[in-house]
Structures are given as structure tokens and as C-alpha cells.
Amino acid sequence: MPLYNPGITGSGPADQVFNLHFNFTVKDHLAFIVNNVTYHAPKLPSLLKVLSGASKSEDFDPTEHAVIIKPGSIVEINLSGFADHPFHLQCV
């Protein structure tokens, strides 16, 4: 949903741009794919990692698809792929 007043959150070009392409496959089970990497739930949930001090990309498994956003950044997130499926974005 576009913002009605996008300048309220900041102005100028994005400091960070994330392009996320979604897909899925059904083999033995339903698997979600982001940027050609299949999602696998981590042994320790991402939010618990953050609460335990995780703050760098290296602190997360690539299959978690965690992105690190610098505080105060203007961020652009471009989503593509299947549009009829709900999307959950967790921010901490």
C-alpha cells in the first residue's frame, strides 16, 4: 500500500535498496524461495538472535533472508513474484 505522505518518514534517495523476488515449489513439501534461495527455518528464531545481540549479516543463516538496515536509513524494498500470497515483514 503506498504511503499518502511518504515525505513524513524521510526524503531523498534510498540509503539501502532491497530487491526481493518470491517464488515457491512443491516437491515433498511446500517451499518458499526468495532471490533463488529456499527458506529454511533456523534452529534459533531470528528474533531471538536479535534479542541475544545479533546485528550483522554474518549472525544469520543465508536461508533466513535477514536484511540488516542501518538505523535512520531511508529504505526501498521492491517485491516481485507471486502477488496473491500474504507477506510478513518483521522489523526489530
C-alpha positions as CSV (number, residue, x, y, z in Angstrom):
1,M,0.0,0.0,0.0
2,P,1.6,3.3,-1.0
3,L,2.0,6.0,1.7
4,Y,-0.1,9.0,1.3
5,N,2.6,11.3,2.6
6,P,5.9,9.5,2.0
7,G,8.0,12.5,3.0
8,I,6.9,12.2,6.6
9,T,9.3,9.2,7.0
10,G,12.2,10.9,5.2
11,S,13.1,12.4,1.9
12,G,15.7,11.9,-0.7
13,P,17.0,8.8,-2.4
14,A,17.1,5.5,-0.5
15,D,20.2,4.7,1.5
16,Q,19.6,1.0,1.0
17,V,17.6,-0.8,-1.7
18,F,16.4,-4.4,-1.3
19,N,15.0,-6.3,-4.3
20,L,13.2,-9.4,-3.2
21,H,11.8,-11.9,-5.7
22,F,9.5,-14.6,-4.3
23,N,8.7,-18.0,-5.7
24,F,7.7,-21.4,-4.4
25,T,8.0,-25.0,-5.2
26,V,6.1,-28.1,-4.2
27,K,8.1,-31.3,-4.1
28,D,7.9,-33.3,-0.9
29,H,6.5,-30.2,0.8
30,L,5.8,-26.5,0.0
31,A,9.0,-24.5,0.0
32,F,9.3,-20.7,-0.4
33,I,12.1,-19.2,-2.3
34,V,13.5,-15.7,-2.0
35,N,16.1,-14.5,-4.6
36,N,16.7,-18.1,-5.6
37,V,17.4,-19.3,-2.1
38,T,15.0,-21.7,-0.4
39,Y,13.8,-20.6,3.0
40,H,14.7,-22.9,5.9
41,A,13.6,-22.1,9.4
42,P,16.6,-21.5,11.6
43,K,17.3,-23.6,14.7
44,L,17.1,-20.4,16.8
45,P,14.4,-18.0,15.6
46,S,15.8,-14.8,14.0
47,L,14.1,-12.5,16.6
48,L,15.7,-14.4,19.5
49,K,19.1,-14.0,17.7
50,V,18.5,-10.2,17.6
51,L,17.5,-10.2,21.3
52,S,20.7,-12.1,22.0
53,G,22.8,-9.4,20.3
54,A,22.9,-10.4,16.6
55,S,23.3,-7.3,14.5
56,K,25.5,-8.3,11.4
57,S,24.7,-10.3,8.3
58,E,27.1,-13.0,9.5
59,D,24.9,-13.6,12.6
60,F,22.2,-15.0,10.4
61,D,22.0,-18.0,8.1
62,P,21.5,-17.0,4.4
63,T,18.3,-19.1,4.2
64,E,16.7,-16.8,6.9
65,H,16.8,-14.0,4.4
66,A,17.5,-11.4,7.1
67,V,18.5,-8.0,5.9
68,I,20.3,-5.5,8.1
69,I,19.1,-1.9,7.9
70,K,21.2,0.9,9.3
71,P,19.3,3.0,11.9
72,G,17.8,6.1,10.5
73,S,18.1,4.8,6.9
74,I,15.7,5.5,4.1
75,V,14.9,2.1,2.7
76,E,13.3,1.0,-0.5
77,I,12.0,-2.6,-0.7
78,N,10.9,-3.9,-4.1
79,L,8.8,-7.1,-4.0
80,S,8.2,-9.2,-7.1
81,G,6.9,-12.7,-7.8
82,F,3.6,-14.2,-6.7
83,A,1.4,-11.4,-5.7
84,D,-1.6,-13.3,-4.4
85,H,0.1,-14.6,-1.2
86,P,0.3,-12.8,2.1
87,F,3.7,-11.4,3.0
88,H,5.1,-10.9,6.6
89,L,7.8,-8.3,7.2
90,Q,9.3,-8.4,10.7
91,C,11.2,-5.4,11.9
92,V,13.1,-5.1,15.1
